[in-house]
Amino acid sequence: MSKLLLQLTALICVFAAIIFSAAGTLDYWQAWVFLACYFLASLALSLWLVRHDPELLQRRMRGGPFAEGERSQKVIMTLTSLGFVAGLVVPGLDRRHGWSEVPPVISFFADLVHLAGWLGIWFVFRANTYAAATIKVDSGQTVISTGPYAIVRHPMYGAALFMILAIPVALASWWGLLVFVVLLPALVWRLLDEERVLVRDLEGYAEYRRKVRWRLVPGIW
């Protein structure tokens, strides 16, 4: 548990260093609110995993470009990581230079959307103990078709989409939103590549894919 808290605290400190360095000031209340929301939501979800599914927590802690087994995923995760950093830098620069005017109520609403994304991820974790941070099929893994997986095939990506699109608005930056929109092709690439691996390695996934038509957004895609 102490290791988990240390890693989470270190992550928040890195986020804060990126944002406030770009902003050139600590007088950036939107950033403080966002960081608090991110920390508390991540901590709450981690504590739930510690109690209810510690094995999934261990899987989630083994993530990033170097943890991926597929070469294509190493590339995707590298691009995504760099894009995420850019998505924090641009709002900071926006705060420094005053490019955007985002009403406080909109920033607060974006924080709520971001928290809703965390809630969506909790629903995914509750339904799927194999929701690892890397794309692979574990021994004994089965197809999950209940909960959010009965609606779309990749509910975690949907929740993550809400989370990342809300971040720049929570940080009071419209320009930062464009950075995350640029990341969408990488998200789609990862999703499609994951389906390729699951069809190849996970028994029953091809049949599940025929039953649940929508990948990410019901009625659209």
Helices and strands as residue ranges (DSSP letters): H 2-23, H 29-52, H 54-61, G 65-67, H 71-97, H 104-127, G 147-150, H 155-170, H 174-182, H 184-201, H 205-211
